[in-house]
Amino acid sequence: ATLEECRAALASGGNSETAHLVSVAILDLRLKLNRITDAELRALCDEMSLDAATDKTRDPKLPQRGRPLLRLVK
């Protein structure tokens, strides 16, 4: 089974904390495989945070983007 399948099985089985840990492992592997540096990830997180702050100042009648924010914690 792939890690994504394991994560889905854990989540559907009520093991959300363990599924979250598998998600973190998946992210870590993708970062390493794609040679994404900590600085690049931090820049992405910063940009997404700025976008989210800008979205909050938009007209509330317009649909909001529902994407999750990333926060780099090291």
Distance bins in CASP14 RR format, pairs under 12 A and 6 or more apart:
PFRMAT RR
TARGET T0000
AUTHOR 0000-0000-0000
RMODE 2
METHOD distances of the structure
MODEL  1
1 7 0 0 0 0 1 0 0 0 0 0 0
1 8 0 0 0 0 1 0 0 0 0 0 0
1 9 1 0 0 1 0 0 0 0 0 0 0
1 10 0 0 0 0 0 1 0 0 0 0 0
1 22 0 0 0 0 0 1 0 0 0 0 0
2 8 0 0 0 0 1 0 0 0 0 0 0
2 9 0 0 0 0 0 1 0 0 0 0 0
2 22 0 0 0 0 0 1 0 0 0 0 0
2 25 0 0 0 0 0 1 0 0 0 0 0
2 26 0 0 0 0 1 0 0 0 0 0 0
2 29 0 0 0 0 0 1 0 0 0 0 0
3 9 0 0 0 0 0 1 0 0 0 0 0
3 10 0 0 0 0 0 1 0 0 0 0 0
3 19 0 0 0 0 0 1 0 0 0 0 0
3 21 0 0 0 0 0 1 0 0 0 0 0
3 22 1 0 1 0 0 0 0 0 0 0 0
3 23 0 0 0 0 1 0 0 0 0 0 0
3 24 0 0 0 0 0 1 0 0 0 0 0
3 25 1 0 0 1 0 0 0 0 0 0 0
3 26 1 0 1 0 0 0 0 0 0 0 0
3 27 0 0 0 0 0 1 0 0 0 0 0
3 28 0 0 0 0 0 1 0 0 0 0 0
3 29 1 0 0 1 0 0 0 0 0 0 0
3 30 0 0 0 0 0 1 0 0 0 0 0
4 10 0 0 0 0 0 1 0 0 0 0 0
4 11 0 0 0 0 0 1 0 0 0 0 0
4 19 0 0 0 0 0 1 0 0 0 0 0
4 22 0 0 0 0 1 0 0 0 0 0 0
4 23 0 0 0 0 1 0 0 0 0 0 0
4 25 0 0 0 0 0 1 0 0 0 0 0
4 26 1 0 0 1 0 0 0 0 0 0 0
4 27 0 0 0 0 0 1 0 0 0 0 0
4 29 0 0 0 0 0 1 0 0 0 0 0
4 30 0 0 0 0 0 1 0 0 0 0 0
5 11 0 0 0 0 0 1 0 0 0 0 0
5 12 0 0 0 0 0 1 0 0 0 0 0
5 19 0 0 0 0 0 1 0 0 0 0 0
5 22 0 0 0 0 0 1 0 0 0 0 0
5 26 0 0 0 0 0 1 0 0 0 0 0
6 12 0 0 0 0 0 1 0 0 0 0 0
6 13 0 0 0 0 0 1 0 0 0 0 0
6 15 0 0 0 0 0 1 0 0 0 0 0
6 18 0 0 0 0 1 0 0 0 0 0 0
6 19 0 0 0 0 1 0 0 0 0 0 0
6 21 0 0 0 0 0 1 0 0 0 0 0
6 22 1 0 1 0 0 0 0 0 0 0 0
6 23 0 0 0 0 0 1 0 0 0 0 0
6 25 0 0 0 0 1 0 0 0 0 0 0
6 26 0 0 0 0 1 0 0 0 0 0 0
7 13 0 0 0 0 0 1 0 0 0 0 0
7 14 0 0 0 0 0 1 0 0 0 0 0
7 15 0 0 0 0 1 0 0 0 0 0 0
7 16 0 0 0 0 0 1 0 0 0 0 0
7 17 0 0 0 0 0 1 0 0 0 0 0
7 18 0 0 0 0 1 0 0 0 0 0 0
7 19 1 0 1 0 0 0 0 0 0 0 0
7 20 0 0 0 0 1 0 0 0 0 0 0
7 21 0 0 0 0 1 0 0 0 0 0 0
7 22 1 0 1 0 0 0 0 0 0 0 0
7 23 1 0 1 0 0 0 0 0 0 0 0
7 24 0 0 0 0 0 1 0 0 0 0 0
7 25 0 0 0 0 1 0 0 0 0 0 0
7 26 1 0 0 1 0 0 0 0 0 0 0
7 27 0 0 0 0 0 1 0 0 0 0 0
8 14 0 0 0 0 0 1 0 0 0 0 0
8 15 0 0 0 0 0 1 0 0 0 0 0
8 16 0 0 0 0 0 1 0 0 0 0 0
8 18 0 0 0 0 0 1 0 0 0 0 0
8 19 1 0 0 1 0 0 0 0 0 0 0
8 22 0 0 0 0 1 0 0 0 0 0 0
8 23 0 0 0 0 0 1 0 0 0 0 0
8 26 0 0 0 0 0 1 0 0 0 0 0
9 15 0 0 0 0 1 0 0 0 0 0 0
9 18 0 0 0 0 0 1 0 0 0 0 0
9 19 0 0 0 0 1 0 0 0 0 0 0
9 22 0 0 0 0 1 0 0 0 0 0 0
10 16 1 0 0 1 0 0 0 0 0 0 0
10 17 0 0 0 0 1 0 0 0 0 0 0
10 18 1 0 1 0 0 0 0 0 0 0 0
10 19 1 1 0 0 0 0 0 0 0 0 0
10 20 0 0 0 0 1 0 0 0 0 0 0
10 21 0 0 0 0 1 0 0 0 0 0 0
10 22 1 0 0 1 0 0 0 0 0 0 0
10 23 0 0 0 0 1 0 0 0 0 0 0
10 25 0 0 0 0 0 1 0 0 0 0 0
10 26 0 0 0 0 0 1 0 0 0 0 0
11 17 0 0 0 0 0 1 0 0 0 0 0
11 18 0 0 0 0 1 0 0 0 0 0 0
11 19 1 0 1 0 0 0 0 0 0 0 0
11 20 0 0 0 0 1 0 0 0 0 0 0
11 21 0 0 0 0 0 1 0 0 0 0 0
11 22 0 0 0 0 1 0 0 0 0 0 0
11 23 0 0 0 0 1 0 0 0 0 0 0
12 18 0 0 0 0 0 1 0 0 0 0 0
12 19 0 0 0 0 1 0 0 0 0 0 0
13 19 0 0 0 0 1 0 0 0 0 0 0
14 20 0 0 0 0 0 1 0 0 0 0 0
15 21 0 0 0 0 1 0 0 0 0 0 0
15 22 0 0 0 0 1 0 0 0 0 0 0
15 23 0 0 0 0 0 1 0 0 0 0 0
16 22 0 0 0 0 0 1 0 0 0 0 0
16 23 0 0 0 0 0 1 0 0 0 0 0
17 23 0 0 0 0 0 1 0 0 0 0 0
17 24 0 0 0 0 0 1 0 0 0 0 0
18 24 0 0 0 0 0 1 0 0 0 0 0
18 25 0 0 0 0 0 1 0 0 0 0 0
19 25 0 0 0 0 0 1 0 0 0 0 0
19 26 0 0 0 0 0 1 0 0 0 0 0
20 26 0 0 0 0 0 1 0 0 0 0 0
20 27 0 0 0 0 0 1 0 0 0 0 0
21 27 0 0 0 0 0 1 0 0 0 0 0
21 28 0 0 0 0 0 1 0 0 0 0 0
22 28 0 0 0 0 0 1 0 0 0 0 0
22 29 0 0 0 0 0 1 0 0 0 0 0
23 29 0 0 0 0 0 1 0 0 0 0 0
23 30 0 0 0 0 0 1 0 0 0 0 0
23 68 0 0 0 0 0 1 0 0 0 0 0
23 70 0 0 0 0 0 1 0 0 0 0 0
24 30 0 0 0 0 0 1 0 0 0 0 0
24 31 0 0 0 0 0 1 0 0 0 0 0
24 70 0 0 0 0 0 1 0 0 0 0 0
24 73 0 0 0 0 0 1 0 0 0 0 0
25 31 0 0 0 0 0 1 0 0 0 0 0
25 32 0 0 0 0 0 1 0 0 0 0 0
26 32 0 0 0 0 0 1 0 0 0 0 0
26 33 0 0 0 0 0 1 0 0 0 0 0
27 33 0 0 0 0 0 1 0 0 0 0 0
27 34 0 0 0 0 0 1 0 0 0 0 0
27 36 0 0 0 0 1 0 0 0 0 0 0
27 41 0 0 0 0 1 0 0 0 0 0 0
27 44 0 0 0 0 0 1 0 0 0 0 0
27 45 0 0 0 0 0 1 0 0 0 0 0
27 68 0 0 0 0 0 1 0 0 0 0 0
27 70 0 0 0 0 1 0 0 0 0 0 0
27 72 0 0 0 0 0 1 0 0 0 0 0
27 73 0 0 0 0 0 1 0 0 0 0 0
28 34 0 0 0 0 0 1 0 0 0 0 0
28 36 0 0 0 0 0 1 0 0 0 0 0
28 38 0 0 0 0 0 1 0 0 0 0 0
28 41 0 0 0 0 0 1 0 0 0 0 0
28 74 0 0 0 0 0 1 0 0 0 0 0
29 36 0 0 0 0 0 1 0 0 0 0 0
30 36 1 0 0 1 0 0 0 0 0 0 0
30 41 0 0 0 0 0 1 0 0 0 0 0
31 37 0 0 0 0 1 0 0 0 0 0 0
31 38 0 0 0 0 1 0 0 0 0 0 0
31 39 0 0 0 0 0 1 0 0 0 0 0
31 40 0 0 0 0 1 0 0 0 0 0 0
31 41 1 0 0 1 0 0 0 0 0 0 0
31 42 0 0 0 0 0 1 0 0 0 0 0
31 44 0 0 0 0 0 1 0 0 0 0 0
31 70 0 0 0 0 0 1 0 0 0 0 0
31 72 0 0 0 0 0 1 0 0 0 0 0
31 74 0 0 0 0 0 1 0 0 0 0 0
32 38 0 0 0 0 0 1 0 0 0 0 0
32 41 0 0 0 0 0 1 0 0 0 0 0
34 40 0 0 0 0 1 0 0 0 0 0 0
34 41 0 0 0 0 0 1 0 0 0 0 0
35 41 0 0 0 0 0 1 0 0 0 0 0
36 42 0 0 0 0 0 1 0 0 0 0 0
36 43 0 0 0 0 0 1 0 0 0 0 0
36 44 0 0 0 0 1 0 0 0 0 0 0
36 45 0 0 0 0 0 1 0 0 0 0 0
36 70 0 0 0 0 0 1 0 0 0 0 0
36 72 0 0 0 0 0 1 0 0 0 0 0
37 43 0 0 0 0 1 0 0 0 0 0 0
37 44 0 0 0 0 0 1 0 0 0 0 0
37 72 0 0 0 0 0 1 0 0 0 0 0
38 44 0 0 0 0 0 1 0 0 0 0 0
38 45 0 0 0 0 0 1 0 0 0 0 0
38 72 1 0 0 1 0 0 0 0 0 0 0
38 73 0 0 0 0 0 1 0 0 0 0 0
38 74 1 0 0 1 0 0 0 0 0 0 0
39 45 0 0 0 0 0 1 0 0 0 0 0
39 46 0 0 0 0 0 1 0 0 0 0 0
39 72 0 0 0 0 1 0 0 0 0 0 0
39 74 0 0 0 0 0 1 0 0 0 0 0
40 46 0 0 0 0 0 1 0 0 0 0 0
40 47 0 0 0 0 0 1 0 0 0 0 0
40 70 0 0 0 0 0 1 0 0 0 0 0
40 72 0 0 0 0 0 1 0 0 0 0 0
41 47 0 0 0 0 0 1 0 0 0 0 0
41 48 0 0 0 0 0 1 0 0 0 0 0
41 70 1 0 0 1 0 0 0 0 0 0 0
41 71 0 0 0 0 0 1 0 0 0 0 0
41 72 1 0 1 0 0 0 0 0 0 0 0
41 73 0 0 0 0 0 1 0 0 0 0 0
41 74 0 0 0 0 1 0 0 0 0 0 0
42 48 0 0 0 0 0 1 0 0 0 0 0
42 49 0 0 0 0 0 1 0 0 0 0 0
42 70 0 0 0 0 1 0 0 0 0 0 0
42 71 0 0 0 0 1 0 0 0 0 0 0
42 72 1 0 1 0 0 0 0 0 0 0 0
42 73 0 0 0 0 0 1 0 0 0 0 0
42 74 0 0 0 0 1 0 0 0 0 0 0
43 49 0 0 0 0 0 1 0 0 0 0 0
43 50 0 0 0 0 0 1 0 0 0 0 0
43 70 0 0 0 0 0 1 0 0 0 0 0
43 72 0 0 0 0 1 0 0 0 0 0 0
44 50 0 0 0 0 0 1 0 0 0 0 0
44 51 0 0 0 0 0 1 0 0 0 0 0
44 69 0 0 0 0 0 1 0 0 0 0 0
44 70 1 0 0 1 0 0 0 0 0 0 0
44 71 0 0 0 0 0 1 0 0 0 0 0
44 72 0 0 0 0 1 0 0 0 0 0 0
45 51 0 0 0 0 0 1 0 0 0 0 0
45 52 0 0 0 0 0 1 0 0 0 0 0
45 68 0 0 0 0 0 1 0 0 0 0 0
45 69 1 0 0 1 0 0 0 0 0 0 0
45 70 1 0 1 0 0 0 0 0 0 0 0
45 71 1 0 1 0 0 0 0 0 0 0 0
45 72 1 0 1 0 0 0 0 0 0 0 0
45 73 0 0 0 0 1 0 0 0 0 0 0
45 74 0 0 0 0 0 1 0 0 0 0 0
46 52 0 0 0 0 0 1 0 0 0 0 0
46 53 0 0 0 0 0 1 0 0 0 0 0
46 69 0 0 0 0 0 1 0 0 0 0 0
46 70 0 0 0 0 1 0 0 0 0 0 0
46 71 0 0 0 0 1 0 0 0 0 0 0
46 72 0 0 0 0 1 0 0 0 0 0 0
47 53 0 0 0 0 0 1 0 0 0 0 0
47 54 0 0 0 0 0 1 0 0 0 0 0
47 69 0 0 0 0 0 1 0 0 0 0 0
47 70 0 0 0 0 1 0 0 0 0 0 0
47 72 0 0 0 0 0 1 0 0 0 0 0
48 54 0 0 0 0 0 1 0 0 0 0 0
48 55 0 0 0 0 0 1 0 0 0 0 0
48 65 0 0 0 0 0 1 0 0 0 0 0
48 66 0 0 0 0 0 1 0 0 0 0 0
48 67 1 0 0 1 0 0 0 0 0 0 0
48 68 0 0 0 0 1 0 0 0 0 0 0
48 69 1 0 1 0 0 0 0 0 0 0 0
48 70 1 0 1 0 0 0 0 0 0 0 0
48 71 0 0 0 0 1 0 0 0 0 0 0
48 72 0 0 0 0 0 1 0 0 0 0 0
49 55 0 0 0 0 0 1 0 0 0 0 0
49 56 0 0 0 0 0 1 0 0 0 0 0
49 67 0 0 0 0 0 1 0 0 0 0 0
49 68 0 0 0 0 0 1 0 0 0 0 0
49 69 1 0 0 1 0 0 0 0 0 0 0
49 70 0 0 0 0 1 0 0 0 0 0 0
49 71 1 0 0 1 0 0 0 0 0 0 0
49 72 0 0 0 0 0 1 0 0 0 0 0
50 56 0 0 0 0 0 1 0 0 0 0 0
50 57 0 0 0 0 0 1 0 0 0 0 0
50 69 0 0 0 0 0 1 0 0 0 0 0
51 57 0 0 0 0 0 1 0 0 0 0 0
51 58 0 0 0 0 0 1 0 0 0 0 0
51 64 0 0 0 0 0 1 0 0 0 0 0
51 65 1 0 0 1 0 0 0 0 0 0 0
51 66 0 0 0 0 0 1 0 0 0 0 0
51 67 0 0 0 0 1 0 0 0 0 0 0
51 69 0 0 0 0 1 0 0 0 0 0 0
51 70 0 0 0 0 0 1 0 0 0 0 0
52 58 0 0 0 0 0 1 0 0 0 0 0
52 64 0 0 0 0 1 0 0 0 0 0 0
52 65 0 0 0 0 1 0 0 0 0 0 0
52 66 0 0 0 0 1 0 0 0 0 0 0
52 67 0 0 0 0 1 0 0 0 0 0 0
52 68 0 0 0 0 1 0 0 0 0 0 0
52 69 1 0 1 0 0 0 0 0 0 0 0
52 70 0 0 0 0 0 1 0 0 0 0 0
52 71 0 0 0 0 0 1 0 0 0 0 0
53 69 0 0 0 0 0 1 0 0 0 0 0
54 64 0 0 0 0 0 1 0 0 0 0 0
54 65 0 0 0 0 0 1 0 0 0 0 0
55 62 0 0 0 0 1 0 0 0 0 0 0
55 63 0 0 0 0 0 1 0 0 0 0 0
55 64 1 0 0 1 0 0 0 0 0 0 0
55 65 1 0 0 1 0 0 0 0 0 0 0
55 66 0 0 0 0 1 0 0 0 0 0 0
55 67 0 0 0 0 1 0 0 0 0 0 0
55 69 0 0 0 0 0 1 0 0 0 0 0
56 62 0 0 0 0 0 1 0 0 0 0 0
56 64 0 0 0 0 1 0 0 0 0 0 0
56 65 0 0 0 0 0 1 0 0 0 0 0
56 69 0 0 0 0 0 1 0 0 0 0 0
57 64 0 0 0 0 0 1 0 0 0 0 0
58 64 1 0 0 1 0 0 0 0 0 0 0
58 65 0 0 0 0 1 0 0 0 0 0 0
END
